[in-house]
Amino acid sequence: MNADGLYLVSYYALLLNLKLCCCDYYRRRALAPVLSLKEFVRLIQSSGVLVVLSQAWIEELYNQVLERNLLGEAGYCGSPEDHALPLITVLTGARAATFTSG
């Protein structure tokens, strides 16, 4: 496990969590996730950053993000004030534009 790889998967996990919050996934679990497992793994593996984590570990991370609203547990509720929080600003910044659902 390397620091750059861990930072990268943490960033993408939180970004996935934010996208799921924005589409109301956690309240209506019948919705399909905004990003499939295959797309999530491909996104991480094609980032250009050396990620020394097994595919199984990345898959488990993806499944945990689908099961648990980490941002919600930390107090994020999607209000206009929440959009100004530094973490949310980072997640919705220019780099987030590369995170697409299709």
Buried (B, 14 or more C-beta within 10 A) or exposed (E): EEEEBEEBBEBBBBBBBBBBBEBEBBEEEEEEBBBEBEBBBEBBEEBEEEBEBEEEEBBEBBEEBBEEBBBBEEEBEBEEEBEEBEEBEEBBEEEBEEBEEE
